[in-house]
Amino acid sequence: MLIGLLGPLIVSNQGVELRVPAGRQRSLLAALAARADDVIAIDVLADVVWDGSPPRSWRVTIRNYVRRLREVLGHEVGGRILTRSPGYLFRVGADEVDMLRFAALCKQGRLNARAGDWQQASASFAAADGLWRGVPFADIPSQRLRDDYVPYLTEARLSAIEARIDADLRVCPSRAADVIVELQQLTKHRPEREQAKALLMLALYRCGRQGEALAAYRDAWRYSTRELGMEPGPQLAGLHQRILDRDPRLLAVL
């Protein structure tokens, strides 16, 4: 079985897609899948399904939604939605929900990086990013769910992309040319991310483009001082000085 939340909702079992057409049933399923194998109280589910404004009959209606959801998903998948006081539990493994698989791969990537296994760290972070199909919870009507999950998932994905690029550069400095365009796009759309700016400066410098690396720092300095009211952090400032000094260690494997 696979539950996909990193984009429009996907439910499949043994290669067969299971459609959940009703919007509130999708919200209910997404809430249960996001907290797989965890009991969620029925009042919490009602808050999600009706975005904080459930009707008077919410308790009966939630039970009906669960019944219909079980029917839509069929015996094998629907039977995993269990009644457990004070609510319901979806018996599903972390490897069966893309959002939870993403978190596990990022954790593995961090462990690889701490161990200095940069090749495997890059692979783990790349696999994590490869699970994304678009905006998480894209067709889930619950604004409460999107507010709870989308911001931190988006931040986690950006951190994973940066970590993968960092690992790539540590594995082989010559990979710098392969990541410049990606970093330019990332820093353009998310100018507040100093880690991405530092990686861009390093990649440009390693490609013999010192002037562009220094210009990238000037752009970062202007953004920080004008938009944030502060100087760039020590990571960027230190890298800027090392580029000015033509530190030979910048061209070596980190």
Secondary structure as a PSIPRED ss2 file (coil, helix, strand):
# PSIPRED VFORMAT (PSIPRED V4.0)

   1 M C   1.000  0.000  0.000
   2 L E   0.000  0.000  1.000
   3 I E   0.000  0.000  1.000
   4 G E   0.000  0.000  1.000
   5 L C   1.000  0.000  0.000
   6 L C   1.000  0.000  0.000
   7 G C   1.000  0.000  0.000
   8 P C   1.000  0.000  0.000
   9 L C   1.000  0.000  0.000
  10 I E   0.000  0.000  1.000
  11 V E   0.000  0.000  1.000
  12 S E   0.000  0.000  1.000
  13 N E   0.000  0.000  1.000
  14 Q C   1.000  0.000  0.000
  15 G C   1.000  0.000  0.000
  16 V E   0.000  0.000  1.000
  17 E E   0.000  0.000  1.000
  18 L C   1.000  0.000  0.000
  19 R C   1.000  0.000  0.000
  20 V C   1.000  0.000  0.000
  21 P C   1.000  0.000  0.000
  22 A C   1.000  0.000  0.000
  23 G H   0.000  1.000  0.000
  24 R H   0.000  1.000  0.000
  25 Q H   0.000  1.000  0.000
  26 R H   0.000  1.000  0.000
  27 S H   0.000  1.000  0.000
  28 L H   0.000  1.000  0.000
  29 L H   0.000  1.000  0.000
  30 A H   0.000  1.000  0.000
  31 A H   0.000  1.000  0.000
  32 L H   0.000  1.000  0.000
  33 A H   0.000  1.000  0.000
  34 A H   0.000  1.000  0.000
  35 R C   1.000  0.000  0.000
  36 A C   1.000  0.000  0.000
  37 D C   1.000  0.000  0.000
  38 D C   1.000  0.000  0.000
  39 V C   1.000  0.000  0.000
  40 I E   0.000  0.000  1.000
  41 A E   0.000  0.000  1.000
  42 I H   0.000  1.000  0.000
  43 D H   0.000  1.000  0.000
  44 V H   0.000  1.000  0.000
  45 L H   0.000  1.000  0.000
  46 A H   0.000  1.000  0.000
  47 D H   0.000  1.000  0.000
  48 V H   0.000  1.000  0.000
  49 V H   0.000  1.000  0.000
  50 W C   1.000  0.000  0.000
  51 D C   1.000  0.000  0.000
  52 G C   1.000  0.000  0.000
  53 S C   1.000  0.000  0.000
  54 P C   1.000  0.000  0.000
  55 P C   1.000  0.000  0.000
  56 R C   1.000  0.000  0.000
  57 S C   1.000  0.000  0.000
  58 W H   0.000  1.000  0.000
  59 R H   0.000  1.000  0.000
  60 V H   0.000  1.000  0.000
  61 T H   0.000  1.000  0.000
  62 I H   0.000  1.000  0.000
  63 R H   0.000  1.000  0.000
  64 N H   0.000  1.000  0.000
  65 Y H   0.000  1.000  0.000
  66 V H   0.000  1.000  0.000
  67 R H   0.000  1.000  0.000
  68 R H   0.000  1.000  0.000
  69 L H   0.000  1.000  0.000
  70 R H   0.000  1.000  0.000
  71 E H   0.000  1.000  0.000
  72 V H   0.000  1.000  0.000
  73 L H   0.000  1.000  0.000
  74 G H   0.000  1.000  0.000
  75 H H   0.000  1.000  0.000
  76 E H   0.000  1.000  0.000
  77 V H   0.000  1.000  0.000
  78 G H   0.000  1.000  0.000
  79 G C   1.000  0.000  0.000
  80 R C   1.000  0.000  0.000
  81 I E   0.000  0.000  1.000
  82 L E   0.000  0.000  1.000
  83 T E   0.000  0.000  1.000
  84 R E   0.000  0.000  1.000
  85 S C   1.000  0.000  0.000
  86 P C   1.000  0.000  0.000
  87 G E   0.000  0.000  1.000
  88 Y E   0.000  0.000  1.000
  89 L E   0.000  0.000  1.000
  90 F E   0.000  0.000  1.000
  91 R C   1.000  0.000  0.000
  92 V C   1.000  0.000  0.000
  93 G C   1.000  0.000  0.000
  94 A H   0.000  1.000  0.000
  95 D H   0.000  1.000  0.000
  96 E H   0.000  1.000  0.000
  97 V E   0.000  0.000  1.000
  98 D H   0.000  1.000  0.000
  99 M H   0.000  1.000  0.000
 100 L H   0.000  1.000  0.000
 101 R H   0.000  1.000  0.000
 102 F H   0.000  1.000  0.000
 103 A H   0.000  1.000  0.000
 104 A H   0.000  1.000  0.000
 105 L H   0.000  1.000  0.000
 106 C H   0.000  1.000  0.000
 107 K H   0.000  1.000  0.000
 108 Q H   0.000  1.000  0.000
 109 G H   0.000  1.000  0.000
 110 R H   0.000  1.000  0.000
 111 L H   0.000  1.000  0.000
 112 N H   0.000  1.000  0.000
 113 A H   0.000  1.000  0.000
 114 R H   0.000  1.000  0.000
 115 A C   1.000  0.000  0.000
 116 G C   1.000  0.000  0.000
 117 D C   1.000  0.000  0.000
 118 W H   0.000  1.000  0.000
 119 Q H   0.000  1.000  0.000
 120 Q H   0.000  1.000  0.000
 121 A H   0.000  1.000  0.000
 122 S H   0.000  1.000  0.000
 123 A H   0.000  1.000  0.000
 124 S H   0.000  1.000  0.000
 125 F H   0.000  1.000  0.000
 126 A H   0.000  1.000  0.000
 127 A H   0.000  1.000  0.000
 128 A H   0.000  1.000  0.000
 129 D H   0.000  1.000  0.000
 130 G H   0.000  1.000  0.000
 131 L C   1.000  0.000  0.000
 132 W C   1.000  0.000  0.000
 133 R C   1.000  0.000  0.000
 134 G C   1.000  0.000  0.000
 135 V C   1.000  0.000  0.000
 136 P C   1.000  0.000  0.000
 137 F C   1.000  0.000  0.000
 138 A C   1.000  0.000  0.000
 139 D C   1.000  0.000  0.000
 140 I C   1.000  0.000  0.000
 141 P C   1.000  0.000  0.000
 142 S C   1.000  0.000  0.000
 143 Q H   0.000  1.000  0.000
 144 R H   0.000  1.000  0.000
 145 L H   0.000  1.000  0.000
 146 R H   0.000  1.000  0.000
 147 D H   0.000  1.000  0.000
 148 D H   0.000  1.000  0.000
 149 Y H   0.000  1.000  0.000
 150 V H   0.000  1.000  0.000
 151 P H   0.000  1.000  0.000
 152 Y H   0.000  1.000  0.000
 153 L H   0.000  1.000  0.000
 154 T H   0.000  1.000  0.000
 155 E H   0.000  1.000  0.000
 156 A H   0.000  1.000  0.000
 157 R H   0.000  1.000  0.000
 158 L H   0.000  1.000  0.000
 159 S H   0.000  1.000  0.000
 160 A H   0.000  1.000  0.000
 161 I H   0.000  1.000  0.000
 162 E H   0.000  1.000  0.000
 163 A H   0.000  1.000  0.000
 164 R H   0.000  1.000  0.000
 165 I H   0.000  1.000  0.000
 166 D H   0.000  1.000  0.000
 167 A H   0.000  1.000  0.000
 168 D H   0.000  1.000  0.000
 169 L H   0.000  1.000  0.000
 170 R H   0.000  1.000  0.000
 171 V H   0.000  1.000  0.000
 172 C C   1.000  0.000  0.000
 173 P H   0.000  1.000  0.000
 174 S H   0.000  1.000  0.000
 175 R H   0.000  1.000  0.000
 176 A H   0.000  1.000  0.000
 177 A H   0.000  1.000  0.000
 178 D H   0.000  1.000  0.000
 179 V H   0.000  1.000  0.000
 180 I H   0.000  1.000  0.000
 181 V H   0.000  1.000  0.000
 182 E H   0.000  1.000  0.000
 183 L H   0.000  1.000  0.000
 184 Q H   0.000  1.000  0.000
 185 Q H   0.000  1.000  0.000
 186 L H   0.000  1.000  0.000
 187 T H   0.000  1.000  0.000
 188 K H   0.000  1.000  0.000
 189 H H   0.000  1.000  0.000
 190 R C   1.000  0.000  0.000
 191 P C   1.000  0.000  0.000
 192 E C   1.000  0.000  0.000
 193 R C   1.000  0.000  0.000
 194 E H   0.000  1.000  0.000
 195 Q H   0.000  1.000  0.000
 196 A H   0.000  1.000  0.000
 197 K H   0.000  1.000  0.000
 198 A H   0.000  1.000  0.000
 199 L H   0.000  1.000  0.000
 200 L H   0.000  1.000  0.000
 201 M H   0.000  1.000  0.000
 202 L H   0.000  1.000  0.000
 203 A H   0.000  1.000  0.000
 204 L H   0.000  1.000  0.000
 205 Y H   0.000  1.000  0.000
 206 R H   0.000  1.000  0.000
 207 C C   1.000  0.000  0.000
 208 G C   1.000  0.000  0.000
 209 R C   1.000  0.000  0.000
 210 Q H   0.000  1.000  0.000
 211 G H   0.000  1.000  0.000
 212 E H   0.000  1.000  0.000
 213 A H   0.000  1.000  0.000
 214 L H   0.000  1.000  0.000
 215 A H   0.000  1.000  0.000
 216 A H   0.000  1.000  0.000
 217 Y H   0.000  1.000  0.000
 218 R H   0.000  1.000  0.000
 219 D H   0.000  1.000  0.000
 220 A H   0.000  1.000  0.000
 221 W H   0.000  1.000  0.000
 222 R H   0.000  1.000  0.000
 223 Y H   0.000  1.000  0.000
 224 S H   0.000  1.000  0.000
 225 T H   0.000  1.000  0.000
 226 R H   0.000  1.000  0.000
 227 E H   0.000  1.000  0.000
 228 L H   0.000  1.000  0.000
 229 G C   1.000  0.000  0.000
 230 M C   1.000  0.000  0.000
 231 E C   1.000  0.000  0.000
 232 P C   1.000  0.000  0.000
 233 G C   1.000  0.000  0.000
 234 P H   0.000  1.000  0.000
 235 Q H   0.000  1.000  0.000
 236 L H   0.000  1.000  0.000
 237 A H   0.000  1.000  0.000
 238 G H   0.000  1.000  0.000
 239 L H   0.000  1.000  0.000
 240 H H   0.000  1.000  0.000
 241 Q H   0.000  1.000  0.000
 242 R H   0.000  1.000  0.000
 243 I H   0.000  1.000  0.000
 244 L H   0.000  1.000  0.000
 245 D C   1.000  0.000  0.000
 246 R C   1.000  0.000  0.000
 247 D C   1.000  0.000  0.000
 248 P H   0.000  1.000  0.000
 249 R H   0.000  1.000  0.000
 250 L H   0.000  1.000  0.000
 251 L H   0.000  1.000  0.000
 252 A C   1.000  0.000  0.000
 253 V C   1.000  0.000  0.000
 254 L C   1.000  0.000  0.000
